[in-house]
Amino acid sequence: MNLNNVLIMTGDLNIRDNNRDLLYLHHSTHADILREIADSLNLELSSSIDQISTQYMDNPQDSNLVLDLIFLHTNTEEFNNHMISLDFQSLSNHTSLSVYIIIKNSEKEKKFVNKLRNKISCINTTNIYNCEKLEEVTQEFTSIVEELWYKYSKYVNITKCSKVWWNEECNKDPTEYQTSRRRIHWIKYRKTVKIAKQIFFDNRIQEIISTNKKPWDLKN
């Protein structure tokens, strides 16, 4: 099994350690083993924006815990920390952990994210009282993601001629020229390519200016 492209590892790992849980006074060797596993996958422990517990005990005499962890890919700039959302705790004694991922300015991506969020919010999680119910909810979540992913994603055949600025208009015009072999259609194709390049790089420049302001990123 190839695990070279793992971007995220998360879950209720049940490992307390004083490096991340200020209420816990001891260091765990299991935490070291977990870090070694994460490091082998090029993952590192994500820092929570809010330094709070992730599990809240029913008994007020017991201390709350930090058990839910997220490990993220070390070379992923789009997301490098997570949030602990107490508002989504519901009836569970665990809080929800969420990762904010930057979505580029694309209408299809916005529709995908909005529909995914709406459908996930409709999943009934109030009656998970055994493993069978948990499996049903997990399968429903998986089906939603899979359905929307195949609806909004597209298959791209990467070749040595593929360019990041290439768009659907660039696909139409060469086909028109190949059919007619007329010079006017060749000129139209070249103009379409020029416009596509200009739009792409103008947007890329604005993205760099408004985010990290590193001009050397223009070389990438």
Protein Blocks (a to p, Z undefined) as FASTA:
>chain_A
ZZklcfbdcdjehpacfklmmkbcbdcfklmmmmmmmmmnopacdddfbacdfbdcfblk
bccddfbccdddfklmkbccdcddfklnmmafbdcddddddddddfklmmmmmmmmmmmm
mpccklccbfklmmmmmmmmmmmmmmmmmmmpccddddfkbcfkbcfklmmmmmmmmmno
paklmmmmmmmmmmmmmmmmmmmmmmmmmmnopaklmmZZ
